[in-house]
Amino acid sequence: MPTFLVIGSGIAGLNFALNASKLGQVLIITKKHAIDTSTNYAQGGIAGVLDKYDSFDKHIKDTLIAGSYHNDQKAVKFMVKNAPSAIKNLINYGVKFASHDGELLLTREGGHSERRIAFVGDYTGQEIELALLANVKKNKNIKIWENCFACELILNNDQKSCLGATAIKNQKIMDLYADYTILATGGCGQVYLHTTNPKISTGDGLAMGYRAGLKFQDLEFIQFHPTAFNYWGEAKFLISEAVRGEGAYLKNNKGERFMLKRHKLAELAPRDIVAINIYEESKKSPIYLDITHKDPNEVKLRFPKIYDWLKDYGFDLTKDLIPITPAAHYSCGGIKVNLKSETGVKNLYAFGEVACTGVHGANRLASNSLVEALVFSDAIIKNLAQKNADRTNITKIQIKKNKSEYLKLNKKLENKLIAMQKNLKNLMWEKVGILRKMAEMAEALESINQLKSNLPANTKGLNEMLLETENLLITAELITKSAMARPISLGGHYIKDH
Ligand SMILES: Cc1cc2nc3c(=O)[nH]c(=O)nc-3n(C[C@H](O)[C@H](O)[C@H](O)COP(=O)(O)OP(=O)(O)OC[C@H]3O[C@@H](n4cnc5c(N)ncnc54)[C@H](O)[C@@H]3O)c2cc1C
């Protein structure tokens, strides 16, 4: 029986693990609690052709338009055609999508020409995460280790195949060996001052891939969401575009609907245009979302989670102006993989937001990311089942003590790392953010290198916070270099001096 080491417990890692458990033994490691994932925060839904008026061609076309035709068309077709069965699989796992008389209710989001988004209220991701986790927990072939931080991939001597990963658990450093290693570590929004991503999204998989010599693609295409709740200068969570869809206004501190002067569709202009305009207007004034003119009962009914979350911070969506900011939301690029999710290093695969299949091109069509993670982590199984010949024959996941020691941080070093992360986030937000200038990106790269050289050198031992700081710096460098390599605007990559 083959063995699988899966790094990450979001939709990509969990769905892969459930598939792989049919072939062999799986260990999932995840750096915090299992539900601490971007998946758990997804509000909108999951896209697939599920309605008789819709067609594969229409979903493909919408995806290509959103991605400015920079997409890999084979990957797009592959995802779109396999999306309906992947979503039906989720229903088999127990996800209770909104339905009426046994028919799925489908909604429509920006960029979709048809109704094709299956959803559960405004908490689709949470429902998916919990259903997949429940299946994982009752599966005898899968173990899940929480609070286990993957540090490094273990490659064999010629660096051409992967044997597993080094990880930290309970301040102990260990090497975990398996036939196949899976990177499903999610995105990297934490590289920016404002992000909708949870704290775990620090680009660890990208940085591990970088240290292992993997190739990257499209990292300049970071999608910024126009509206995250801004609590005293920090984005706390995403406020779905559907709130504007239901009639909410964007206002500055004079109470002006500034979007009226900027675009004929005002608040309903395309996501990027709204994000850029909020960003520019927010240099002059705080920006608010206002839905107080709508029926409070309907607002509460339509947005129960957002209403509750805001209540926790002392805001009433039905009565108050809600301070908002744009925020880094999704990384369209990542570790370059082919249609079989192969990374170029034997026995190492990548799925979900950490990977770049080419599906999203220069910008992601809403609700295409959950389904991408599902489709690609489903498809690989047939390939692995036929691939027994490549196995290293690690019939049981092996755990060996690593000779590195755990590094306990003193307060001084901890504070230094916090300050470095803060500097980096501000830098990326200002210079490699929503609106970019070539000269500013060059300055950012210099500052990133400066920060890198300030990382404590010669420290013996490994530590999670130290690694996360290094990973954020590597990710920032990769994004900046990709952005500088594209001096013209395309999709989500806006060069102001172009
Ligand atoms: C607020 C929000 C709303 C969204 N809404 C939608 C939507 O409506 N529809 C849609 O299609 N997409 C949506 N997205 C995007 C989508 O949720 C993500 O792209 C997707 O969930 C990513 O899944 P993943 O499995 O790749 O990563 P994640 O779900 O982020 O999981 C990553 C996992 O890797 C683990 N990990 C990371 N580093 C390490 C390490 N060093 N060691 C061990 N474990 C590690 C993490 O702990 C976590 O378990 C949204 C994203 C956000 C943030």
The ligand as a Gaussian input file, in Angstrom:
#p B3LYP/6-31G(d) Opt

LIG

0 1
 C      -12.461000      35.123000       2.752000
 C      -12.341000      34.237000       1.551000
 C      -13.453000      33.974000       0.770000
 C      -13.348000      33.130000      -0.339000
 N      -14.475000      32.821000      -1.052000
 C      -14.385000      31.912000      -2.065000
 C      -15.556000      31.460000      -2.734000
 O      -16.668000      31.868000      -2.420000
 N      -15.412000      30.558000      -3.750000
 C      -14.183000      30.079000      -4.137000
 O      -14.105000      29.247000      -5.062000
 N      -13.062000      30.480000      -3.487000
 C      -13.134000      31.365000      -2.461000
 N      -11.998000      31.754000      -1.807000
 C      -10.719000      31.143000      -2.177000
 C      -10.664000      29.710000      -1.630000
 O      -11.282000      29.678000      -0.368000
 C       -9.222000      29.238000      -1.481000
 O       -8.521000      29.466000      -2.671000
 C       -9.185000      27.745000      -1.168000
 O       -9.974000      27.484000      -0.037000
 C       -7.767000      27.291000      -0.926000
 O       -7.800000      25.964000      -0.488000
 P       -6.443000      25.230000      -0.145000
 O       -6.814000      23.874000       0.313000
 O       -5.519000      25.368000      -1.279000
 O       -5.803000      26.093000       1.050000
 P       -6.368000      26.433000       2.503000
 O       -7.796000      26.158000       2.602000
 O       -5.905000      27.792000       2.852000
 O       -5.587000      25.389000       3.419000
 C       -4.186000      25.488000       3.582000
 C       -3.748000      24.522000       4.649000
 O       -2.321000      24.413000       4.682000
 C       -1.867000      24.475000       6.017000
 N       -0.478000      24.936000       6.034000
 C        0.028000      26.063000       5.489000
 N        1.358000      26.118000       5.724000
 C        1.671000      25.016000       6.435000
 C        2.872000      24.507000       7.001000
 N        4.042000      25.165000       6.906000
 N        2.832000      23.343000       7.689000
 C        1.663000      22.664000       7.835000
 N        0.502000      23.099000       7.337000
 C        0.510000      24.255000       6.644000
 C       -2.830000      25.419000       6.681000
 O       -2.753000      25.322000       8.077000
 C       -4.153000      24.928000       6.067000
 O       -4.572000      23.775000       6.743000
 C      -12.086000      32.591000      -0.694000
 C      -10.965000      32.866000       0.088000
 C      -11.079000      33.675000       1.212000
 C       -9.868000      33.945000       2.053000

